[in-house]
Amino acid sequence: MRRYSPIPILTMLALVAIIVSACVTTSSASSAPAAPAANAGTTPPPAQIAASTSAPNTNNSSTATPTAVPQPSSGTTTPAATASPGGAIDPFAPVVSIVKQVQPSVVTVLTENGLGSGIVYSADGMIVTNNHVVAGASSYTVAFASGEQVPATLVGTDPIGDVAVLKVDKTGLPAASFETALPQVGQLAVAIGSPLGFEDTVTVGIVSGLQRTVPGSAQESQALVDLIQTDAAISPGNSGGALVDANSQVIGMNVAYIPPSASAVSIGFAIPAVTVSAIANDLIAGKPVQHAFLGIRYGQLTPQIAQQYNINSDHGLVVLEVQSGSPAESAGMKPGDVVLSVAGKDMNQVEDLIAALHDHAPGDTVPVVIERNNQQQTLQVTLGNQS
């Protein structure tokens, strides 16, 4: 894990979880956590970005964001287990065929800062990975499953969505197939990547949940909302790798996990494939990636704040500052307001606002319920773009 950041959150989870937002492996992976980055706090966040592992060993081979959340696909099936020559049923036989098809499309991404994973996006050399895998780096190398290592150039990055695109000077690559809808809870999930630098590692589980938001993650990454949860093992170095279904289609890009130190067991997260594809397509086309924007600085309402300022509500986000010229200012929002809901979603923690905005596009008009002077009112806010 690359770094840790503070998390003000729900009960004990906020104190113990560690954000692993980019499954990238850095040189500090086997040592004690490094000092927090400038934008991080002094307490560990609730989940860890799957960051890079140790510095790369060159001798080794190896969010526009959708405006509506797609509905789960009903066409995904799990291949039946097959019998071995001795007659015993091998329940993992389907995984073998999945890996044979997809593994050539999963790569290792090496930088001077560490390594992570990536996915071949197109046959003409485009590779998708997490932004945090390549952030702060100036040189990039892609190691293929064949062992070949090729220098890469950076096409573009989207820190908000935590997606980046690299390009290698090769054609005829085995591009992965990306699913266009969300998976179903309970279906097969196969994670492929380079955890701790072990290239082409495969772990197996199921889709444990959908539209997950990692509590306390806002200070680390705005990307940790609307995620796929899986119990397939994800570790530092898995960031940017593939989460694949029984049809050998990529259903997500692995991005984070909650570590055992937080008393968690097999809780990992992936950015849905439909989100990755939308961002990657914009980056490849040279278009700015659009993300809905409200324009406020805010904090979570606590019982102490509510008592101090005589606020009736028992939940919400306190508006600390309204950006000049922002959609919030145009709608009449003021510092001291308490945001109770956005587009019908209650605001119980700071990540709730990020998740609510993630469901919308710039230009959408959404109702925002606020409390002001112990009175509730609804503001109609036309969202802007945070590029």
Secondary structure, DSSP 8 states (H G I E B T S, - for coil): ---------STTHHHH---BTT--EETTTTSS-----TT--SS--SSEE--B-SS--TT-------SS-----S-------EE-TTS-EETTHHHHHHHHHHGGGEEEEEETTEEEEEEE--TTSEEEE-HHHHTT-S-EEEE-TTS-EEEEEEEEEETTTTEEEEEES--S-----B-SS---TTSEEEEEE-GGG-TTEEEEEEEEEEEE--TT-TTT-TT-SSEEEE-S---TT-TT-EEE-TTS-EEEEEEEEE-GGGT-SSEEEEEEHHHHHHHHHHHHHT-----EE--EEEEE--HHHHHHTT---SS-EEEEEE-TTSHHHHTT--TT-EEEEETTEE-SSHHHHHHHHHTS-TT-EEEEEEEETTEEEEEEEE-EE--
